[in-house]
């Protein structure tokens, strides 16, 4: 069975730049993958669909155009490619936390906050997530 995706396609006026930058930052915070220019994809979960709907509304309020599509890849390899891209993003963030945990005087509260941020966008359960959680909890992984 293939993965369901939500795709946001939009255009926005070049000026003023602030709304365009705000949309881009929100997409990055959600860890959306950019497929092409202004076409972004996320797994089709209810919460992510809602986030995309809010962004589409924000884009239209800034005099842009937006379209939200539910999609499924025609080939399983395409699903695998997108899933690997999402996992790679999360894995890199987890590895950065692990490296920071190895530093003397590491701020565990700050690293725990960063872990929660990464966990929120770890849609396909990157391998190092459990290791980070265990180390933050004081376990040995």
N, C-alpha and C positions, 0 to 999 in steps of 0.2 A: 504494500500500500504506500502510495506516495505522500509526501509531506504537503500540507496546505500552507500557502503563503498569502500574505497581504502585501500588495504593491501600491505605493503612492507615486503618482506621476504628477508633476506640477511645473508651472512656470510662474515667475514673479517679475514685476518690474525691477529694473536695475537700480532705480532710485526711488525712494531712499533705501540705503543698503541695510539698515537696522532690522527690518522685518525678515529679509532674506537670511541674514546672519543668525537671527533668532531661530528660524526654522532649521537651518543647518545644524546649529548647536543641539537642538532637541533631538534631531535624528541621530546625531553622534552619541548623545547621552543614552538613547535607546539601543545603541550599537547596530543600527540599521546598516545594511550593506547597500552601497551605491552600485546599481546595475549599469546605469548609463546616464550621463548628465544629471537630470533631475528625476530619475526613476530609482526608488529605494524599496528594499524588500525586508520584511520581517516574518517570522513564523506567525501563522494565523491563529493566535490565541485570542480569547475575548478581550483581555486587557490591552494587548498590543493593537488590536483592531480599534478599540476605543481611543487609544493614543493617536493612531493615524487619523481617525475621524476628527479629533480636536485639531490636529495639525492642518488638515484639509480646510477646516473652517477658518483657522488663523490665516492661511494662505489666501483664501477668498476675501477675507476682511481687509487684507493688504492689497487688494485689487489684482490678485493673481488668479490663476485657474488651477484646479486640482481634481484629480480623479483617483478613486480608490478601487482596486480590483482584488478579487480573490483569485488565486491562481494555483495551479498544480503543474509541475514540470511534466513535459511530455516524455522525458526519459529519466529513469532513476538516477543515472549518472549526474544529471543536473541537480537533483535533490542532494546527492552526496557532496557535490562541489559546494553548494551553498552551506550545507551543514558543516563541512570542514572549515569554511571561511569563518562562520560564527564561532566555532570551537577554537580556531587559531587565535582569534581576538581575545577570547576569555583566557585561554591558556597563557598567552603572553602577559596578561595582567596578573594572573595568579603567580607566574614565575617571578615577576617583579616584586610581588609581596613576599614570596619566599626568600628572595635575595635580601630584601630589607630586614626580614626576620633574623637573618644570619649576622646582621651588623650589631656590634656592641651598642647597648643603650637604645635598642629599637623601641619605638613608641607603639606598644601593643594596642592601645586604644585607637590610635590613628589607623594602624594596619587592619584592625578589626572593622573599622568604618569602611576602609577601601575594599575589604573582602566582601562586605555586604553589598557594596555598589557593583562589584564584579559579579557576584552571585545573582544579582537581579537581571543581568544581561547574559548569563551563562545558560542559554536556551537549550543546549544539547549536552550539558554536563562534561565540561573539559576535565581531563584526567587529574590535573593538579588541585582541583577544587577541594577534594577531601583531604589532601595532604595539608593544605593551608588551614582548613578548619581544624584539623587535629593539632597542628602546631600552635595555633592561636588558643586552643583549649588547654594547651599545656601537655598534650599527648605527644608521643614520638611516632612520627610517620616517615 
